[in-house]
Amino acid sequence: MSKRDFYEVLGVGRDASERDVKKAYKRLAMKFHPDKNPGDETATEKFKEVKLAYEILTDPQKRAAYDQYGHAAFEQGSGGGGGGGADFSDIFGDVFGDIFGGSRRGGQQRVQRGADLRYNMELSLEDAVRGVTKEIEVPTYVSCDPCSGSGAKPGTSAQTCSTCHGQGQVQMRQGFFAVQQTCPTCHGQGKIIKDPCHSCHGQGRVKKTKILSVKIPSGVDTGDRIRLTGEGEAGEHGASAGDLYVQVHVREHHIFTREENNLYCEVPISFTMSALGGEVEVPTLDGRVSLKVPPETQTGRMFRMRGKGVKSVRGGGIGDLICKLVVETPVNLSAKQKELLREFEDALEGTTAKMHKPKSEGFFNGVKKFFDDLTS
């Protein structure tokens, strides 16, 4: 456990309200979160320290113990004045706790953290590759402003439950055994709100549509998700909020296909260019570039353009653009064009056919051998 003073860790005074503690935690958690400081062990340790301080100072019982005994209140064997004998309920707490809704140590039940949310975001390939900032609308529960999330009417506060005396649980005897269950009066909260807030009706949160600005880093792909800490649903009665996960889906592109860091596209060329060679314009995400087509290029041949792909969000080098040349067969030919093609085809026949059409010659020789072997 961190030995630094928890109030000093969060930068608040000892008389700070729970709301002040939460504000300080949110600011520091965003600053030191591991997702924002990848590979920074110092930031990770500071995040853990801030989180521990927040958990202690937002729990009334733990805060009171810390104020009285300091770190010794939570060290092994120290109970801030506790005795050395084992409580009978502790021995069977692991067995009966889940059944009767009690905690393992008979302490107050913690207020449940708000739910995590998911937002599906669809991006174009260009935005996914370059990165973009998007505004999104998220319907969710947020902390009630008038009561600061407490659920009690402004100017009033929740009162300690008289049934469980703030423990959130009551002890019941069943024969020889003493077991615990959730307090039926306060439902495990440990407090009763007699004068609820008119805005949230005692829940400590209200439904609202939040508008958030989400920064999408460059290089994301379908299946990636971005976590926004504390932007999920606010918990009831001032409990911390959950997280918002932005799930990325990249739309299909009409030209490019992405595979990891590489981009692929098909480039049509005429059979005249494939035979004689030439240059063709190829699209990239950075603009047009010229690709030199060598003579006698066959359909399906691949050409690699280095560094014209994608740089992954996880780091590493930039991928390549792989261009597949596809020889396009002419359509809607006139009578004269068809005649010229027939003359061209006749000119390729004869003793020089093997020279001009090596693949065709090899294919048909293989077919002939295949049938000869079947009949032999």
Solvent accessible surface area in square Angstrom, and as a share of the most:
residue,aa,sasa,rsa
1,M,112,0.50
2,S,26,0.17
3,K,140,0.59
4,R,108,0.40
5,D,42,0.22
6,F,0,0.00
7,Y,6,0.02
8,E,108,0.49
9,V,13,0.07
10,L,0,0.00
11,G,63,0.60
12,V,28,0.16
13,G,41,0.39
14,R,137,0.50
15,D,135,0.70
16,A,12,0.09
17,S,57,0.37
18,E,76,0.34
19,R,109,0.40
20,D,66,0.34
21,V,0,0.00
22,K,50,0.21
23,K,124,0.53
24,A,7,0.05
25,Y,36,0.14
26,K,98,0.42
27,R,144,0.53
28,L,19,0.10
29,A,2,0.02
30,M,73,0.32
31,K,126,0.54
32,F,31,0.13
33,H,12,0.05
34,P,47,0.29
35,D,90,0.46
36,K,126,0.53
37,N,37,0.19
38,P,113,0.71
39,G,81,0.78
40,D,61,0.32
41,E,127,0.57
42,T,85,0.50
43,A,6,0.04
44,T,31,0.18
45,E,100,0.45
46,K,84,0.36
47,F,27,0.11
48,K,116,0.49
49,E,27,0.12
50,V,4,0.03
51,K,83,0.35
52,L,45,0.23
53,A,0,0.00
54,Y,22,0.08
55,E,48,0.22
56,I,9,0.04
57,L,2,0.01
58,T,28,0.16
59,D,28,0.15
60,P,74,0.47
61,Q,77,0.34
62,K,70,0.30
63,R,38,0.14
64,A,61,0.47
65,A,32,0.25
66,Y,8,0.03
67,D,74,0.38
68,Q,130,0.58
69,Y,90,0.34
70,G,24,0.23
71,H,29,0.13
72,A,46,0.36
73,A,15,0.11
74,F,57,0.24
75,E,70,0.31
76,Q,184,0.82
77,G,82,0.79
78,S,47,0.30
79,G,54,0.52
80,G,17,0.16
81,G,80,0.77
82,G,55,0.53
83,G,78,0.75
84,G,88,0.84
85,G,74,0.71
86,A,87,0.68
87,D,76,0.39
88,F,79,0.33
89,S,14,0.09
90,D,41,0.21
91,I,106,0.54
92,F,55,0.23
93,G,11,0.11
94,D,88,0.46
95,V,93,0.53
96,F,50,0.21
97,G,9,0.08
98,D,136,0.70
99,I,125,0.64
100,F,49,0.20
101,G,28,0.27
102,G,13,0.12
103,S,38,0.25
104,R,161,0.59
105,R,183,0.67
106,G,19,0.18
107,G,27,0.26
108,Q,44,0.19
109,Q,62,0.27
110,R,161,0.59
111,V,56,0.32
112,Q,151,0.67
113,R,110,0.40
114,G,5,0.05
115,A,54,0.42
116,D,68,0.35
117,L,37,0.19
118,R,162,0.59
119,Y,65,0.25
120,N,104,0.53
121,M,11,0.05
122,E,93,0.42
123,L,2,0.01
124,S,24,0.15
125,L,7,0.04
126,E,52,0.24
127,D,41,0.21
128,A,0,0.00
129,V,21,0.12
130,R,138,0.50
131,G,24,0.23
132,V,41,0.23
133,T,81,0.47
134,K,69,0.29
135,E,134,0.60
136,I,7,0.04
137,E,107,0.48
138,V,7,0.04
139,P,90,0.57
140,T,3,0.01
141,Y,68,0.26
142,V,27,0.15
143,S,57,0.37
144,C,2,0.01
145,D,106,0.55
146,P,71,0.45
147,C,9,0.05
148,S,50,0.32
149,G,1,0.01
150,S,55,0.35
151,G,0,0.00
152,A,2,0.02
153,K,74,0.31
154,P,75,0.47
155,G,89,0.85
156,T,65,0.38
157,S,85,0.55
158,A,30,0.23
159,Q,93,0.41
160,T,88,0.51
161,C,1,0.00
162,S,95,0.62
163,T,63,0.37
164,C,6,0.04
165,H,138,0.62
166,G,11,0.11
167,Q,64,0.28
168,G,0,0.00
169,Q,9,0.04
170,V,29,0.17
171,Q,98,0.44
172,M,80,0.36
173,R,175,0.64
174,Q,90,0.40
175,G,74,0.72
176,F,157,0.65
177,F,77,0.32
178,A,8,0.06
179,V,6,0.04
180,Q,35,0.16
181,Q,52,0.23
182,T,42,0.24
183,C,1,0.00
184,P,86,0.54
185,T,66,0.38
186,C,5,0.03
187,H,136,0.61
188,G,2,0.02
189,Q,55,0.24
190,G,0,0.00
191,K,90,0.38
192,I,45,0.23
193,I,43,0.22
194,K,151,0.64
195,D,61,0.31
196,P,56,0.35
197,C,2,0.01
198,H,137,0.61
199,S,58,0.38
200,C,5,0.03
201,H,139,0.62
202,G,7,0.07
203,Q,79,0.35
204,G,1,0.01
205,R,44,0.16
206,V,43,0.25
207,K,143,0.61
208,K,117,0.49
209,T,69,0.40
210,K,35,0.15
211,I,109,0.55
212,L,27,0.13
213,S,78,0.50
214,V,0,0.00
215,K,159,0.67
216,I,2,0.01
217,P,53,0.33
218,S,57,0.36
219,G,1,0.01
220,V,2,0.01
221,D,43,0.23
222,T,72,0.42
223,G,49,0.47
224,D,19,0.10
225,R,146,0.53
226,I,30,0.15
227,R,91,0.33
228,L,38,0.19
229,T,31,0.18
230,G,21,0.20
231,E,35,0.16
232,G,2,0.02
233,E,34,0.15
234,A,9,0.07
235,G,3,0.03
236,E,65,0.29
237,H,54,0.24
238,G,12,0.12
239,A,18,0.14
240,S,38,0.24
241,A,30,0.23
242,G,0,0.00
243,D,12,0.06
244,L,0,0.00
245,Y,37,0.14
246,V,0,0.00
247,Q,39,0.17
248,V,2,0.01
249,H,92,0.41
250,V,19,0.11
251,R,111,0.40
252,E,177,0.79
253,H,41,0.18
254,H,162,0.72
255,I,71,0.36
256,F,10,0.04
257,T,81,0.47
258,R,42,0.15
259,E,100,0.45
260,E,150,0.67
261,N,41,0.21
262,N,41,0.21
263,L,1,0.00
264,Y,68,0.26
265,C,8,0.05
266,E,112,0.50
267,V,8,0.05
268,P,84,0.53
269,I,7,0.04
270,S,58,0.37
271,F,67,0.28
272,T,71,0.41
273,M,48,0.22
274,S,10,0.06
275,A,51,0.39
276,L,132,0.66
277,G,18,0.17
278,G,30,0.29
279,E,114,0.51
280,V,28,0.16
281,E,106,0.48
282,V,0,0.00
283,P,46,0.29
284,T,13,0.08
285,L,21,0.10
286,D,118,0.61
287,G,35,0.34
288,R,189,0.69
289,V,39,0.22
290,S,71,0.46
291,L,19,0.09
292,K,154,0.65
293,V,2,0.01
294,P,41,0.26
295,P,84,0.53
296,E,137,0.61
297,T,4,0.02
298,Q,98,0.44
299,T,83,0.48
300,G,29,0.28
301,R,112,0.41
302,M,108,0.48
303,F,30,0.13
304,R,123,0.45
305,M,29,0.13
306,R,181,0.66
307,G,39,0.37
308,K,63,0.27
309,G,11,0.11
310,V,0,0.00
311,K,111,0.47
312,S,20,0.13
313,V,55,0.31
314,R,184,0.67
315,G,36,0.34
316,G,58,0.55
317,G,58,0.56
318,I,97,0.49
319,G,8,0.08
320,D,15,0.08
321,L,0,0.00
322,I,11,0.05
323,C,0,0.00
324,K,69,0.29
325,L,0,0.00
326,V,48,0.28
327,V,40,0.23
328,E,109,0.49
329,T,106,0.62
330,P,54,0.34
331,V,113,0.65
332,N,149,0.76
333,L,52,0.26
334,S,56,0.36
335,A,85,0.66
336,K,150,0.64
337,Q,87,0.39
338,K,90,0.38
339,E,85,0.38
340,L,96,0.48
341,L,62,0.31
342,R,139,0.51
343,E,93,0.42
344,F,105,0.44
345,E,78,0.35
346,D,101,0.52
347,A,73,0.57
348,L,33,0.16
349,E,81,0.36
350,G,57,0.55
351,T,141,0.82
352,T,54,0.31
353,A,14,0.11
354,K,132,0.56
355,M,143,0.64
356,H,85,0.38
357,K,59,0.25
358,P,88,0.55
359,K,145,0.61
360,S,47,0.30
361,E,54,0.24
362,G,45,0.43
363,F,129,0.54
364,F,130,0.54
365,N,84,0.43
366,G,39,0.38
367,V,50,0.29
368,K,132,0.56
369,K,130,0.55
370,F,117,0.49
371,F,114,0.47
372,D,70,0.36
373,D,80,0.42
374,L,114,0.57
375,T,118,0.69
376,S,125,0.81
